[in-house]
Amino acid sequence: MSAGGAAQQPGDRKVAVVTGANRGIGFEICRQLAAAGVRVVMTSRDLIKGRVAARALQQQGSDVVFHQLDVTDPASVRVLAAYVVREFGAADVLINNAGVLLDPRGSRTLDLRATTLRRTLDANLIGPLLLCQALVPLMRKRNYGRVVNLSSGLGQLSDMGSGTPAYRISKTALNGLTAMLAADVSGDNILVNAVSPGWVKTDMGGPEAPRSVAEGADTAVWLAQLPDGGPSGCLFRDRKPIAW
């Protein structure tokens, strides 16, 4: 944390904000970023679980701090942005990891309830939009930024199938947001990409998933540290671009 809230200088270490970071892929992203020398602001909606997660990484020597955040609450996003500016001067990296899967098991499009879709879009699409609107202008002022949106292969139009309709719709929309924002900030040295982590052993993915959280986090961490002139407006899996 900067002394007395002094602004970060251009040559200082990068600062990353990671949402939904108290467990699973988000927690592992924080661990890997901190290991790479990035200062990490871990966020989660649950205050107690978030503090416990941050303490676990701090005890491993990771440079992380925790701040509570409900991505669906505009006031909560504003409070986080003010905190980041006060303590670090800016955020260099934003990883929109927080998300929900609310579709009942086996659900299909004709069964989709509007309330389920609204709640899913609120967390998986509007939340990332609010975070981008709050933090990307700070990146623009410094002519540097990396935005990584955690998407899913279930949102690919090129391979669209049946099941989990609310989740699929939200990730397809998040992919669209990624491409549009990348176009909006083209020329500002802000790279905006999405990542499909694959089927990962998490609370959401379940114990039968074939991929570890380390594998699920790897590409997001790589995208967060892309060099200037790197790709933008793309969807990646295992560090390789895939079709939208």
N, C-alpha and C positions, 0 to 999 in steps of 0.2 A: 504494500500500500504506500502511496506517495506521502511524504511527510507533510502534515498540515494541509493535505488536499491539493498539493501543488500539481500543476498540469504536467502530463508526461511530455518529454521532449522527443523530437523526431528520432534521435539515436537510441532511445531507451528500448527496453524489451516490449514486445507486442502484448496487448491486452485482449483477451478473448472472453466473450459472453456466451455461455452455453445454457440453453433452456432444458428443462426436464432432466436435470443432471444428478438427481439423488440416487439413481440406480441404472442398471442395464447399460445400454450403449452410451447414454449421456455421461454416466459416471466414468466409463472407460475412455471416452473422448477427453474428458478433463484430465484423467491420469496421463494419457499419452501426450497431450499438449503441454502439461506441466513438465513432463520428462524432457520435452524438447526445448524447455526454457521459456515457455509462454506463461504470462501471468493470467490466471484464470478466475473469472467470476462465475461460480456455480450458482444456478438458480433452480428452484423447484417451488411448486405450490405449497407443499407440506413443509412448514417451518421446522418442526422437530426432525423429520427425516433428512431434510436438507442439511441441517447443522451436523447431524451425526455423520452424514456422508462426507462433508467437508473436513470434519475432524479426522476421519479415517485417512484421508489423503494428506492432511497436514502432518499427521504422525509418521507418514512415510517420507516426509521432507518436501512435499509438493507445495508450490507457491500458489495456493488457492484461497479464495474468500467466498463466503456464502451470502446471497441476498435472496430473500423470498420474492417470488414472482408468480402471479397468475396470468398466463398469457392471454386469457380471455377477458381480462379486466383492463380497459384503457388506463384507468387511474394507476393501477399497479405497474403498468409499463412505463408510465411517465415518472413514477417514483424511482424505478430502476435506472432509467436514463439519467435522471438528476444525480443519483448516487454515483454512477460511472463517471460523469463529468466532474463531480466534486472530488472524487478520490483519485482518478487516473487522467483526467483531462479529455479522454476520448476512448472509444472502443475501436480496435483495429480489425477484430474478427467477430462475426456473429454466426453462431451455429444454432439454427432453429431445429432442435431435436424433439422438443415436447410434442406429444401427440396422443391420440386416443383411438381405440378400435372398439366401437360400441355396437356394431351389428351383432344381432343374435346368431348363434351357430347355425349354419346352413341357410341363412337368409338370402333372399333373392330380390331383384329389383322391384317386382310387383308387390312384395311384402314390405318394402321400405316405408317406415314411418317418417313423416316430415320432421317430427321432433328429434328423432335420431340423427337425421341428416343435418339439421340446424346445429345441434350440439357438436357433431363431428366437425363441421365446417368452422365453427367458432374456435375450436382448439387447433385444428390441423391447417387451416388456411388464414383465417382472420388474425389469429395470434401471430403467426410469422409476418403477416403484413404490418401489423402494429409495431412489431419489433424493428422491422426494416424502416418504417417511417420515422421511428424514434432515433435509430442509431446510424443509419446510412448518411444522413446529413452531416453528422460528426465526422464520418470517414471522408466525405467530400472536402471538408475544410482542410484536411491533412493530405489530400490527394493519395490516399491509400485505404484499401479495405478488402476484406474477403468475407463473403456471405455464403454459407453452406446450408441448404435446406434438406432435411432428412425426408426423402420421398420413399417410394416403393415400386417394385416391378408391377404390383397390382394396379398402379396408376398409368401404366404405359398404354397409350392408344394403339400402338403397333402390335400389342399382344393382349388386348383386352379380353377378359373372360367373364365368367359368372361368379356370383358370390360376393359377400361383404360389400354391398353397393355403396353405402355411405362412405366407407373407408376408401374405396376405389375412386369415387367422385372427388373426395377431398384431396387425394394425392395427384390426380390428374390436374385439378385446379392449381395445386401447389407447383406443379411443373410449369404450368402456364405463367404463374406469378414469377417464377425463376427466370424464364425467358424474357418476359416483359421488363423486369427490373434490370436485367443484364443489358438490355438495349437502352434503357433510360440512363444508365451510368457509364455507358461506353465512352471512353476517353478520359475518365476520372481516375484511372488506375484502381478501380473497384471491380473485382472479379466475383461473379455470382453464379453458383452452380448448385445442382441437386445431386443427391447420391441415393442409390438403392443399395442398402446394406445387405440385402439378402435375408434369408430366413435364419434368425439368430436366436440362440438360447437366452431368452429374457422372459419376464413375466408375461409380455404380450405374445412372444413367439412360442413359448412353451418348451418343455424339456426335450421334445422330440426333434427340435430344430437342429440342423446339421452344422451350423456355424457358431463359433465362439463369439463372445462380445468383443474380443480383441480384433477378430476378423471383421466384425460388423462396424467397428469404429475406424479402422485403418484408412479407408478412402476419404472419410470426412476430415480426418486429421491431415491427410495429404493435401486435400483441397484448401484447407485453412492456411496452408503455408506455401501456396503456389508462388513462384517468382513473378515479378512484373512481366507483363506480356503473355501470361499463361492463358489457358482457355477460359471462356466465360459463356454463359448461356447454354450449358450442356448438362446432360444427365450421365452420371458415371456409375459403374459397378466394378469393383476390384481395380480401380485406377484406370479403367478404360471407358471411353464414351460408348453409350448404348442409345438405341432409338427411343424417341419420346413415345 
